[in-house]
Amino acid sequence: MRKRLGELLIASGAITEEQLRSALALQNQRTVLIGQALIDQGATDENTVYRALAKQARLPFVDLSERMPPARLTDLLDGKAAWELETIPVAEKNGELVVAVADPQKVVVMDTLRFLLDRGVLLAMTTPKALRDALTRTYGPSGATPRQAQDVVGRSHEAPIVRLVNQMFAEAVQMRASDIHIEPFQDRVRIRYRVDGALKVAAEHPVDVYAPLISHIKVNGGLDIAEKRRPQDGRIEHRVGGRELDVRVSLLPSSHGQTCVMRLLDREANLISLKDLGMSEDALQWFARVIERPHGIVLVTGPTGSGKTTTLYAALQTLNRPDKKILTVEDPVEYRIQGINQVQVHPRIGLDFSRVLRAFLRQAPNVVLVGEIRDRETAEVAIQASLTGHIVFSTVHTNDAPSAVTRLLDMGVPPFLIATSLQGVLAQRLMRRLCSNCSEFESAGLLDRQVLGVELGAQIKRPRGCRVCGGTGYHGRVGAYEWLEMDESLREALFQSADPNHFVSAAGKSPRWRPLVHDAVAKAKEGLTSVEEVLRITRVAVVDEDSATPSEAPTAASSPATQTQSDD
């Protein structure tokens, strides 16, 4: 665990505990950093504080008051750029440029110089006064000639932007990111990657980079480069390390420009089998049994990015046999499977889900996959297909399994069609998986006992953080599932009442419904994930301290069984 600045200074003998307490009091009064508070009180000097900050940030310290950086390095950067970035080149190490900063959080300097100068960059620490003096001695007062800075920025509009985009895709694939977020602000552009469902800041660049970066993405995505007022969607095919990526691009106008999200789909990725999805034995047996039925409709539900498509492809792989004809209609075709006929929709030419589905029925398929049910027309055609001797798989966006039925009702699908065709609903979320390299057992705390229902003194796994998981304590994800199987009582409830809440209430009392919270808690007990992840994706009923089992989870009649943060 990283030590605080005050602890480091006390350990080195630079200050006393009394001086630290006095500086903390001053910090609360004046809202200054603790290091500056110690300097202002005369407890220590700037050099000592910044040496400790360098140690805390695990960066080398360079004393610029005693030496001048070599001209061959400082000439790489012009005065205006150096003053704006508040940095100065000081050395070279193994072919990489070492630059001095006075703020250990200035990762933007490293990222900006890395792609502008097209070379590796390392950070070193110095004091603010020494940095200002070195900048003045080297480049003159702030506002020096911008000639070289203009040259560098000019080049960044061409080849460096291409390098930046290639670097983003390469880093995102290496980090196992599902999407890239490019967000413009008043003074900077922020790049974030979503890894295992959580966003991480990857880099920050000067605002001058934004316009050429977005223009480059628009051109590659086939979008209107002049349109800045309306949302746009496009697609890019990009190759990284011999792997073909299908990149879905979404642009949305915001207060400082268009925010961009690029979802990365690896078409050549290895598909997951049903057994590798992480389902419990009960869920796996139920799902394997339902998908083998000769006709009917099976729905998989959950928010965007919860793994619905992965689950459906696993089902298709199980059914992909010579005696079955399988057809899919998708937007886009995310994975290619040998032996399956896959169709990409093209709404601009009228080739939408419902039209392709009607054409499918003349192809005599056994199994049909509809990427998503978005409207009444698609829902009714899919249901009609399921009633005429086909097993149909599809997805909808709802919070839990019972709500999938109410979603179809909201679209205007008659209750009798749903009741006669729907076989079952699988709802799912993705939880971050504990890193197998660094997670450790420890005694369950009060919250652990309340959520998991374990006894006092029980050992549960907790995240720690290491190089393998990037310090997060998590590496990869594991699914949490709930399922609802239609039976005669639920079909009757759907027939008898036009009120969707009546069906949800009946489902909440049915033994055919297995809530998400049960599976999530079970996986936390197994050491696959943490209590925090369980709380993030579910609404968990508090467990009595004197009980070893969870108290009853909220039913669908009273409130949604699950509450989630969408992956998008």
C-alpha positions in Angstrom: 0.0 0.0 0.0 1.4 3.4 -1.0 2.5 5.6 2.0 1.2 9.1 2.3 3.5 12.1 1.9 3.4 13.0 5.6 4.3 9.4 6.6 7.3 9.4 4.1 8.6 12.7 5.5 8.3 11.6 9.1 10.0 8.3 8.3 12.9 10.2 6.7 13.2 12.5 9.7 12.4 15.6 7.6 9.4 16.6 9.8 7.9 15.7 13.2 4.4 14.5 13.9 3.6 17.8 15.5 4.6 19.7 12.4 2.4 17.3 10.3 -0.6 18.0 12.5 -0.1 21.7 12.3 0.2 21.5 8.5 -3.0 19.4 8.3 -4.8 22.1 10.2 -3.5 24.8 7.8 -4.5 22.7 4.9 -8.1 22.6 6.1 -8.2 26.4 6.5 -6.6 27.3 3.2 -7.3 24.3 0.9 -3.7 23.8 -0.1 -1.8 20.6 -0.7 -0.1 19.1 2.4 3.3 19.5 0.9 2.8 23.2 0.3 1.4 23.6 3.8 4.6 22.2 5.2 6.7 24.5 3.1 4.6 27.6 4.0 5.0 26.8 7.7 8.8 26.4 7.3 8.7 22.8 8.5 10.8 21.7 5.5 11.9 22.9 2.1 10.6 22.4 -1.4 13.4 20.1 -2.4 12.7 17.7 0.4 9.0 17.6 -0.2 9.4 16.9 -3.9 12.0 14.2 -3.4 9.4 12.5 -1.1 6.7 13.0 -3.8 9.0 11.4 -6.3 9.5 8.4 -4.0 5.8 8.2 -3.4 5.1 8.2 -7.2 8.1 5.8 -7.8 9.7 8.3 -10.2 13.4 9.4 -10.3 14.2 12.8 -9.0 16.4 15.3 -10.9 17.8 18.4 -9.4 17.7 21.0 -12.2 19.1 23.7 -10.0 22.6 22.1 -10.3 22.7 21.3 -14.0 21.5 22.4 -17.5 19.9 19.7 -19.7 21.8 19.1 -23.0 20.8 21.3 -25.9 20.4 18.3 -28.3 17.4 17.2 -26.1 15.9 20.6 -25.3 16.0 21.5 -29.0 13.4 18.7 -29.5 10.8 20.9 -27.9 10.0 24.5 -28.6 9.6 27.1 -25.8 5.8 27.5 -26.2 5.2 23.7 -26.1 7.6 23.3 -23.1 5.8 26.1 -21.1 2.3 24.8 -22.0 3.2 21.2 -21.1 5.3 22.4 -18.1 8.0 20.0 -18.8 11.6 19.9 -20.1 13.7 17.1 -21.7 16.6 16.2 -19.4 18.1 12.9 -20.5 17.9 9.7 -22.6 17.5 6.2 -21.2 17.6 3.1 -23.4 16.5 5.2 -26.4 13.6 6.8 -24.5 13.3 10.5 -23.7 13.3 11.4 -20.0 11.3 14.6 -19.3 11.1 16.4 -15.9 7.7 17.5 -14.4 6.7 19.0 -11.1 3.4 17.1 -10.9 3.5 13.3 -10.7 -0.1 13.2 -12.0 0.9 14.8 -15.4 0.6 11.6 -17.4 -0.8 13.8 -20.3 2.8 15.0 -20.8 4.1 11.5 -21.5 1.2 10.6 -23.7 1.3 13.8 -25.7 5.1 13.8 -26.3 5.0 10.1 -27.1 2.9 10.5 -30.2 4.0 14.0 -31.2 7.7 13.1 -31.1 7.2 9.5 -32.1 9.4 8.0 -29.4 9.2 6.6 -25.9 8.9 9.0 -23.0 9.6 8.6 -19.3 8.8 10.9 -16.4 11.2 12.3 -13.8 10.3 14.6 -10.9 11.8 18.0 -10.0 10.7 21.0 -8.0 8.3 23.7 -9.4 10.9 26.5 -8.9 13.8 24.5 -10.5 11.5 23.7 -13.4 10.5 27.3 -14.0 14.1 28.4 -13.7 15.3 25.7 -16.2 12.5 26.6 -18.6 13.5 30.3 -18.4 17.2 29.6 -18.9 16.6 27.3 -21.8 13.7 28.8 -23.7 13.4 32.3 -22.2 10.2 33.6 -20.5 6.9 32.0 -21.2 5.7 32.8 -24.7 8.9 32.0 -26.7 8.9 31.7 -30.5 6.3 29.1 -31.6 8.1 28.0 -34.8 9.0 24.5 -33.7 5.7 24.0 -31.8 3.8 24.9 -35.0 5.9 22.3 -36.9 5.1 19.6 -34.3 1.4 20.4 -34.2 1.3 20.6 -37.9 2.7 17.1 -38.3 0.3 15.8 -35.7 -2.6 16.5 -38.1 -1.2 14.0 -40.5 1.0 10.9 -39.7 1.0 11.3 -35.9 -2.8 11.1 -35.8 -2.7 7.8 -37.7 -0.1 6.6 -35.2 -2.3 7.7 -32.4 -5.3 5.8 -33.7 -3.2 2.7 -34.3 -1.7 3.0 -30.9 -5.2 3.3 -29.3 -6.5 0.1 -31.0 -3.3 -1.8 -30.2 -3.4 -0.8 -26.5 -7.1 -1.5 -26.3 -6.7 -5.0 -27.7 -3.7 -5.6 -25.4 -5.7 -4.5 -22.4 -8.7 -6.7 -23.4 -10.9 -3.5 -23.7 -14.4 -3.8 -25.1 -14.6 -0.2 -26.2 -12.7 3.1 -26.6 -14.2 6.4 -25.4 -12.9 9.7 -26.8 -14.3 12.6 -24.8 -13.6 16.3 -25.6 -13.4 18.9 -22.8 -12.6 22.6 -22.8 -8.9 22.2 -22.3 -8.1 18.5 -23.1 -9.2 15.3 -24.9 -9.6 12.3 -22.7 -9.2 8.7 -23.9 -10.7 5.9 -21.8 -10.8 2.1 -22.3 -13.5 -0.1 -20.8 -11.8 -3.2 -19.4 -13.8 -5.9 -17.6 -16.8 -3.5 -17.6 -15.0 -0.6 -15.8 -13.7 2.5 -17.5 -10.0 3.4 -17.2 -8.3 6.6 -18.2 -5.7 5.7 -20.8 -4.4 9.1 -21.9 -5.2 12.9 -22.0 -4.1 15.0 -25.0 -4.2 18.7 -25.8 -7.5 20.0 -27.3 -5.7 20.7 -30.6 -5.6 17.0 -31.2 -9.4 16.6 -31.1 -10.4 17.9 -34.5 -8.0 15.9 -36.7 -8.6 12.8 -34.5 -12.4 12.9 -35.0 -12.0 13.7 -38.7 -9.7 10.7 -39.2 -12.2 8.4 -37.4 -15.1 9.8 -39.4 -13.4 9.3 -42.7 -12.5 5.6 -41.8 -16.0 5.0 -40.5 -17.7 6.3 -43.7 -19.4 9.2 -41.8 -20.2 12.8 -42.8 -17.1 14.8 -41.8 -19.0 18.1 -41.9 -22.0 16.9 -39.7 -21.4 18.0 -36.1 -24.9 18.6 -34.8 -26.5 15.1 -35.1 -25.6 11.7 -33.8 -23.9 9.4 -36.3 -23.1 5.7 -36.4 -20.5 4.0 -38.6 -18.3 1.0 -38.8 -14.5 0.6 -39.2 -12.6 -2.5 -40.2 -9.1 -2.4 -38.5 -6.4 -5.0 -38.3 -4.3 -5.3 -35.1 -1.5 -7.8 -34.8 -3.0 -10.1 -37.4 -6.5 -9.9 -35.9 -9.4 -8.4 -37.8 -11.5 -6.0 -35.7 -15.0 -4.9 -36.5 -15.3 -1.5 -34.8 -18.7 0.1 -34.3 -18.4 3.9 -34.1 -21.0 6.1 -32.3 -20.7 9.9 -32.3 -22.8 12.1 -30.1 -22.8 16.0 -30.0 -21.8 17.3 -26.5 -21.0 20.8 -25.1 -17.3 20.7 -26.2 -17.6 18.7 -29.4 -18.6 15.2 -30.4 -18.0 12.4 -27.9 -17.0 9.2 -29.7 -17.4 5.6 -28.5 -15.8 2.7 -30.5 -16.9 -0.8 -29.7 -14.4 -3.5 -30.6 -15.6 -6.8 -31.9 -13.0 -9.4 -32.7 -14.6 -11.5 -35.5 -11.9 -14.1 -35.3 -12.1 -14.5 -31.5 -12.6 -18.0 -30.2 -16.2 -18.7 -29.4 -17.2 -19.9 -25.9 -19.0 -23.2 -25.4 -22.0 -23.5 -23.1 -19.9 -25.1 -20.4 -17.4 -22.2 -20.5 -20.0 -19.5 -19.9 -19.8 -19.9 -16.1 -23.3 -21.1 -15.5 -24.2 -23.0 -12.4 -25.0 -26.7 -12.9 -28.7 -26.0 -12.5 -28.7 -23.1 -15.0 -26.6 -25.1 -17.5 -29.0 -28.1 -17.4 -32.0 -25.9 -17.8 -30.7 -23.8 -20.7 -29.3 -26.9 -22.5 -32.7 -28.6 -22.2 -34.7 -25.5 -23.3 -32.6 -24.8 -26.5 -33.1 -28.4 -27.7 -36.9 -28.0 -27.9 -38.3 -28.4 -31.5 -40.2 -25.1 -31.5 -40.9 -22.0 -29.5 -39.1 -18.8 -28.7 -36.2 -18.4 -26.1 -35.2 -14.9 -25.0 -31.9 -13.7 -23.5 -32.1 -10.4 -21.8 -29.8 -7.9 -20.1 -28.2 -4.5 -20.7 -25.9 -3.7 -23.5 -22.5 -5.4 -23.1 -23.8 -8.1 -20.7 -22.8 -11.0 -22.9 -26.2 -11.8 -24.5 -24.7 -12.4 -28.0 -22.0 -14.6 -26.5 -24.5 -16.8 -24.8 -26.7 -17.2 -27.9 -23.6 -18.1 -30.0 -22.7 -20.7 -27.5 -26.2 -22.1 -27.9 -25.9 -22.1 -31.7 -22.6 -24.0 -31.5 -24.3 -26.7 -29.4 -27.0 -27.0 -32.0 -24.7 -26.7 -35.0 -25.1 -30.3 -36.4 -25.4 -31.6 -40.0 -29.1 -32.4 -39.4 -30.1 -28.8 -38.5 -30.3 -25.8 -40.7 -29.5 -22.6 -38.7 -30.1 -19.1 -40.0 -29.2 -15.8 -38.2 -30.1 -12.2 -38.9 -27.9 -9.7 -37.0 -26.7 -6.1 -36.9 -23.8 -6.6 -37.2 -22.6 -10.2 -37.6 -20.3 -10.3 -34.6 -18.8 -13.7 -35.0 -18.4 -16.1 -38.0 -19.4 -19.7 -37.4 -18.7 -22.4 -39.9 -21.9 -24.2 -41.0 -24.3 -21.4 -40.1 -26.0 -19.1 -42.6 -25.6 -15.5 -41.2 -27.3 -12.4 -42.7 -26.4 -8.8 -42.0 -29.3 -6.3 -42.0 -29.2 -3.2 -44.1 -32.0 -0.8 -43.1 -31.1 1.7 -45.8 -32.1 -0.7 -48.5 -35.1 -2.0 -46.6 -33.4 -5.2 -45.4 -34.5 -5.0 -41.8 -35.1 -7.7 -39.2 -38.7 -8.4 -40.0 -38.2 -8.6 -43.8 -35.3 -11.0 -43.4 -37.3 -13.1 -41.0 -40.1 -13.5 -43.5 -37.6 -14.6 -46.1 -36.1 -17.1 -43.6 -39.4 -19.0 -43.3 -39.1 -19.9 -47.0 -35.6 -21.3 -46.4 -37.0 -24.2 -44.2 -34.7 -23.6 -41.2 -34.7 -25.6 -37.9 -33.1 -22.8 -35.8 -33.4 -19.1 -36.2 -31.5 -16.4 -34.4 -32.8 -12.8 -34.4 -30.1 -10.4 -33.1 -32.6 -8.2 -31.3 -36.4 -7.7 -31.0 -36.8 -3.9 -31.3 -40.4 -3.5 -32.4 -43.8 -5.1 -32.6 -43.4 -6.2 -36.2 -40.2 -8.1 -35.6 -41.6 -9.6 -32.4 -44.8 -10.9 -34.1 -42.9 -12.4 -37.1 -40.4 -14.1 -34.7 -43.3 -15.5 -32.7 -45.1 -16.7 -35.8 -41.9 -18.4 -36.8 -41.7 -20.2 -33.5 -45.3 -21.3 -33.8 -44.7 -22.9 -37.2 -42.1 -25.5 -36.2 -39.0 -23.4 -35.6 -37.0 -22.7 -32.4 -36.2 -19.0 -32.4 -33.6 -17.3 -30.2 -33.5 -13.5 -29.7 -32.6 -10.8 -27.2 -34.4 -7.9 -25.5 -33.3 -5.2 -23.2 -34.9 -5.6 -19.7 -33.7 -5.7 -16.2 -34.8 -9.2 -15.3 -36.4 -12.3 -16.8 -40.1 -11.6 -16.0 -39.8 -8.1 -17.4 -39.0 -9.6 -20.9 -42.7 -10.6 -21.1 -43.9 -7.1 -20.1 -41.5 -5.6 -22.7 -43.2 -7.7 -25.4 -46.6 -6.6 -24.1 -45.5 -2.9 -24.2 -44.6 -3.4 -27.9 -48.2 -4.4 -28.5 -47.8 -8.1 -28.9 -51.0 -9.9 -27.9 -50.7 -11.9 -24.6 -52.0 -15.1 -26.2 -49.2 -15.1 -28.8 -46.6 -14.7 -26.0 -48.2 -17.4 -23.8 -48.3 -20.0 -26.6 -44.8 -19.4 -28.0 -42.5 -18.4 -25.2 -40.5 -21.3 -23.7 -38.2 -19.5 -21.3 -36.1 -16.3 -20.6 -32.5 -16.2 -19.5 -31.4 -12.9 -17.9 -27.7 -12.2 -17.3 -25.1 -9.7 -16.1 -21.3 -9.7 -16.1 -19.3 -9.4 -12.9 -15.6 -8.8 -12.7 -13.7 -12.0 -11.9 -11.2 -11.9 -9.0 -7.6 -12.0 -10.2 -6.3 -15.5 -9.6 -2.8 -14.1 -9.2 -3.3 -11.8 -6.2 -6.7 -12.4 -4.6 -6.4 -13.6 -1.0 -8.6 -15.1 1.6 -9.5 -13.0 4.7 -12.1 -13.1 7.4 -15.6 -12.0 6.3 -16.6 -8.6 7.5 -20.0 -7.4 8.5 -21.1 -6.5 5.0 -19.8 -9.8 3.7 -21.8 -11.7 6.3 -24.9 -9.7 5.6 -24.8 -10.1 1.8 -23.5 -13.7 1.6 -25.1 -15.1 4.7 -21.8 -16.7 5.9 -20.9 -17.3 9.5 -18.6 -15.2 11.7 -15.0 -16.2 11.0 -15.7 -17.5 7.5 -13.0 -16.9 5.0 -13.8 -15.2 1.7 -11.7 -14.1 -1.2 -10.9 -10.4 -1.6 -9.3 -8.3 -4.4 -5.7 -7.1 -3.9 -4.1 -5.8 -7.1 -1.0 -6.7 -9.0 0.7 -6.3 -12.4 -1.4 -9.0 -14.0 -4.6 -7.2 -13.2 -3.3 -3.7 -13.5 -3.7 -3.0 -9.8 -7.5 -3.5 -9.9 -7.7 -6.9 -8.2 -9.9 -8.2 -11.1 -9.0 -10.0 -14.4 -11.7 -11.1 -16.7 -15.4 -11.5 -16.1 -17.9 -14.1 -15.0 -21.6 -14.3 -15.8 -24.4 -14.2 -13.3 -27.7 -15.7 -14.5 -31.4 -15.9 -13.7 -33.9 -17.9 -15.6 -37.7 -18.2 -15.9 -39.4 -21.1 -17.5 -43.0 -20.8 -18.7 -45.4 -23.4 -17.3 -49.2 -23.8 -17.3 -49.8 -21.5 -14.4 -47.7 -18.7 -15.9 -49.4 -19.1 -19.3 -52.7 -18.9 -17.6 -51.7 -15.8 -15.7 -50.8 -14.2 -19.0 -54.1 -15.2 -20.6 -56.3 -14.1 -17.7 -55.1 -10.6 -17.2 -54.2 -7.7 -19.4 -52.2 -6.1 -16.6 -48.5 -6.8 -17.1 -48.0 -6.5 -13.3 -50.2 -9.5 -12.7 -47.8 -11.7 -14.7 -44.7 -10.2 -13.0 -46.4 -11.0 -9.6 -47.2 -14.5 -10.6 -43.6 -15.0 -11.9 -42.2 -13.7 -8.6 -44.1 -16.5 -6.8 -43.3 -19.2 -9.3 -40.8 -22.0 -8.5 -39.9 -21.8 -12.2 -38.1 -18.5 -11.6 -34.5 -18.4 -10.2 -33.5 -14.8 -9.3 -30.2 -13.3 -10.3 -29.1 -12.6 -6.8 -28.9 -16.3 -5.9 -26.4 -17.0 -8.6 -24.4 -13.9 -7.9 -24.1 -14.7 -4.2 -23.1 -18.3 -4.9 -20.3 -17.2 -7.2 -19.0 -14.8 -4.5 -19.0 -17.6 -2.0 -17.0 -19.7 -4.5 -14.4 -17.0 -4.6 -15.0 -16.1 -8.3 -16.0 -12.5 -7.6 -16.3 -10.1 -4.7 -19.2 -8.8 -2.6 -18.8 -5.4 -4.1 -19.5 -6.9 -7.6 -22.6 -8.6 -6.2 -23.9 -5.3 -4.9 -23.1 -3.6 -8.1 -25.3 -5.8 -10.3 -28.1 -6.9 -7.9 -30.4 -5.6 -5.2 -29.5 -8.0 -2.3 -31.7 -8.6 0.7 -29.7 -8.2 3.9 -29.0 -11.5 5.6 -29.7 -12.0 9.3 -26.5 -12.3 11.4 -27.9 -15.4 13.2 -28.8 -17.1 9.9 -26.4 -19.0 7.6 -28.7 -18.5 4.6 -29.8 -15.4 2.7 -33.2 -13.9 3.6 -35.7 -13.9 0.8 -34.7 -11.8 -2.1 -37.2 -9.1 -3.3 -39.7 -10.6 -5.6 -40.6 -9.2 -9.0 -43.9 -8.2 -7.7 -42.6 -5.7 -5.2 -39.5 -4.5 -7.1 -37.1 -5.5 -9.8 -35.1 -8.5 -8.8 -32.0 -6.9 -10.2 -30.7 -3.4 -10.5 -27.7 -2.9 -12.8 -25.3 -0.4 -14.1 -25.2 -0.9 -17.9 -21.9 -1.6 -19.5 -22.4 1.4 -21.8 
